[in-house]
Amino acid sequence: MFAIATASLLALVNQVSGTPYISGGDTARGTDCSGLASWVANAATGRPVYGNRFNTGNEEAALRARGFLPGTAPGALNIGWNGGHTAVTLPDGTPVSSGEGGGVRVGGGGAFQRQFTHHMHLPMAPGEDIPADLPLDGPLDAPLAPPAGPADLPTPEIIEAANFAPAPEAPAPAPEAPAPAPEAPAPAPEGPEMPV
């Protein structure tokens, strides 16, 4: 499988470390947790780093298209997510994140946080690295070369950029009406007036 060494992935994260947290961002001006996970997954599979991001709503399909497998594995690139957050653990165990106390950084909880209900991993061959001319930028509709790998691996599908819109948010539930106040007891009947 075409994958890059941990040192190259860590170099990428160090290069973008400090990038501000901007929801939906996909540039050096800012990104969110899904953007960082996309960048690392793109780099690890030979894609341009920017311009082909996913979000937590379509993360599983996007990772499958990049050759990731369900679950976690030691020595693999591991990504965990839930409906609102995602984070990465590099093959050497280094966690990287965005949105856990700020923008992009080395650190945070990584892929193995208890909050994550989904996990996928990309097996990594020790010492395997990428060519020095890996494009860091590219248009959204640029054709992507499938990763080199064993014949039994499916060819990754190209997911159109239009499919990467954030998942629609469910409308907030209507507030419950307050319970009616209990009725006050009726006053006791008064007797006839007595002359004074």
C-alpha positions in Angstrom: 0.0 0.0 0.0 1.2 3.5 -0.8 1.8 5.2 2.4 4.3 7.6 3.9 6.5 7.2 6.9 5.6 8.6 10.3 8.4 11.1 10.0 6.9 12.6 6.9 3.4 12.8 8.5 4.9 14.4 11.6 6.8 16.9 9.4 3.5 17.8 7.7 1.8 18.3 11.0 4.7 20.4 12.3 4.6 22.5 9.1 0.9 23.3 9.7 1.1 23.4 13.5 -0.4 26.7 14.8 -2.9 26.9 11.9 -6.0 28.5 13.6 -9.2 26.5 14.2 -11.7 27.6 11.5 -14.7 25.4 11.1 -14.8 24.0 7.5 -11.4 25.5 6.7 -9.0 23.8 4.2 -6.1 26.2 3.9 -3.1 27.4 5.9 -5.3 30.2 7.1 -7.3 27.7 9.2 -8.9 24.3 9.5 -10.9 22.2 11.9 -10.5 18.7 13.2 -11.8 17.1 10.0 -9.6 19.2 7.9 -6.5 18.1 9.7 -7.6 14.4 9.5 -8.2 14.9 5.8 -4.7 16.5 5.3 -3.0 13.6 7.1 -5.1 11.0 5.3 -4.5 12.7 1.9 -0.7 12.9 2.5 -0.5 9.3 3.6 -2.2 8.1 0.4 -0.4 10.2 -2.1 -3.1 12.8 -2.6 -2.6 16.6 -2.6 -2.9 17.6 1.1 -5.3 20.5 0.6 -8.5 20.5 -1.5 -10.0 17.1 -0.9 -11.3 17.2 2.7 -14.0 15.2 4.4 -16.1 15.8 7.5 -17.4 13.6 10.3 -20.6 12.9 8.4 -18.8 11.3 5.4 -15.6 10.3 7.1 -16.0 6.5 6.8 -16.7 6.6 3.0 -13.8 9.1 2.4 -11.4 7.0 4.4 -12.5 3.8 2.7 -11.8 5.5 -0.7 -8.3 6.2 0.5 -7.7 2.6 1.4 -8.3 2.7 5.2 -9.7 -0.4 6.9 -12.2 -0.6 9.8 -10.9 -0.6 13.4 -7.5 0.3 14.8 -4.1 -1.4 14.4 -0.7 -0.9 16.1 1.9 0.7 13.8 -0.9 2.0 11.5 -2.2 5.5 10.9 -5.3 5.5 13.1 -8.3 7.9 12.9 -11.2 8.0 15.3 -14.3 10.1 15.2 -17.9 10.7 16.3 -20.6 13.0 15.0 -18.8 16.1 16.1 -15.1 15.5 16.4 -12.2 13.5 14.9 -8.5 13.1 15.7 -5.5 11.2 14.4 -2.8 9.0 15.9 0.3 8.6 13.8 1.9 5.2 13.3 4.5 5.8 16.1 1.7 6.7 18.6 1.9 10.5 18.3 -1.5 12.1 18.6 -2.3 15.1 16.5 -5.4 17.3 16.6 -7.2 20.5 15.8 -9.8 22.0 18.0 -8.6 20.4 21.3 -7.5 23.6 22.9 -7.0 25.6 19.8 -5.8 25.0 16.2 -3.6 22.4 14.7 -1.0 20.9 17.0 1.0 17.8 17.9 -0.8 16.5 21.0 -4.4 16.2 22.1 -6.3 12.9 22.7 -5.5 11.3 19.3 -7.6 8.6 17.7 -8.2 6.5 20.8 -10.4 8.9 22.8 -13.3 7.2 24.6 -15.7 9.6 22.9 -15.0 8.2 19.4 -17.5 5.6 18.2 -15.8 5.0 14.9 -12.2 4.0 14.0 -10.3 3.3 10.8 -6.7 2.6 10.1 -4.3 2.7 7.2 -1.6 -0.1 7.5 1.9 1.4 7.1 5.0 -0.3 5.9 8.0 0.5 8.0 10.4 2.9 6.3 8.1 3.5 3.3 8.2 7.1 2.2 6.7 9.4 -0.4 8.4 11.1 -3.3 9.8 14.5 -2.5 7.6 16.1 -5.1 4.2 15.2 -3.5 1.9 18.1 -4.3 0.7 19.9 -1.2 -2.0 21.8 -3.2 -4.3 21.0 -6.0 -7.6 21.8 -7.5 -10.7 20.1 -6.1 -11.5 18.3 -9.4 -7.9 17.1 -10.1 -7.9 13.4 -11.0 -6.2 11.4 -8.2 -3.9 8.5 -8.9 -5.0 5.4 -7.0 -2.4 4.2 -4.5 -0.1 1.4 -5.5 -0.9 -1.7 -3.7 -1.6 -5.4 -3.8 -4.0 -6.5 -6.5 -6.6 -7.6 -4.0 -7.2 -4.1 -2.7 -10.0 -2.2 -4.4 -9.2 0.9 -6.4 -10.2 3.9 -4.3 -13.2 5.8 -5.6 -12.9 9.5 -6.2 -15.4 11.4 -4.0 -16.5 14.6 -5.6 -15.9 17.8 -3.7 -19.6 18.6 -3.7 -20.1 15.5 -1.5 -17.9 17.1 1.3 -20.5 19.6 2.4 -21.0 19.5 6.2 -23.7 17.2 7.3 -26.9 19.2 7.9 -27.6 19.8 11.5 -30.8 18.4 13.0 -33.2 21.1 14.1 -33.2 21.7 17.8 -36.1 20.0 19.5 -39.0 22.3 20.5 -38.8 23.3 24.1 -41.2 21.5 26.3 -44.2 23.5 27.6 -44.0 24.1 31.3 -46.3 21.9 33.4 -49.5 23.7 34.4 -49.5 25.1 37.9 -51.7 23.1 40.3 -55.0 24.8 41.0 -55.3 26.6 44.4 -57.9 25.0 46.7 -61.3 26.7 46.7 -61.8 28.9 49.7 -64.0 27.5 52.5 -67.6 28.7 52.3 -68.5 31.5 54.6 -71.4 31.3 57.0 -74.1 33.9 57.4 -72.9 37.2 58.8 -73.4 37.7 62.5 -74.5 41.1 63.8 -72.0 42.7 66.0 
